[in-house]
Amino acid sequence: MLALTGADAFAEQSTTKLSGGQAQRVRFAAGLVGDPDLLVLDEPTAAIDVEGRRGFWAAMRAVAARGKTVLFATHYLEEADAYADRIVVMARGQIVADGPATQIRALAGTRTIRATLPEVGEAELVSLPGVLGVERHGEAVALRCADSDAALHELLRTHAEARDIEVRVAGLEEVFVELTADDEERVS
């Protein structure tokens, strides 16, 4: 278990001398010792550096490949999106979404067009068909769209100088905020 979790490199150290990430790896190893069929983890990558997180998720995949179930709670939604086979979103004690990440992201119903587009005002961009909102960061713009196809078609027709264009579905964090917002927050 020490090798699987990457804790073998500091196995001889006193636990009082371990960093936060090292302590997380030791807790992970301890959770695996009994070879449980179900492993429940709360914020498993908190305090672990980027390289350690990659190692952790590789170990999780190895555990799952042995037929084990790993249930984890996390606020790192990018990790849930990348590594979870199934995501359950809860709000006010109720399940509001349950399924694979792709299905959860599709619930938002919005897409974002990002582009480099200097010298075009936000008012002009928000008037494009299908655009719900605009954010500008220097020369870059992000258009939140209900109909990204219509918005992109008109953007390219009226602003041929647009470049570095990306269209993406809502991220898990955006979907989470939308699904867990109170009814009053959704209206505004």
Secondary structure by P-SEA (a helix, b strand, c coil): cccccccccccccccccccaaaaaaaaaaaaacccccbbbbccccccccaaaaaaaaaaaaaaaaabbbbbbbbcaaaaaaccccbbbbbccccccccccaaaaaacccbbbbbbbcccccaaaaaaccccccccccccbbbbbcccaaaaaaaaaaacccccbbbbbcccaaaaaaaaacccccccc
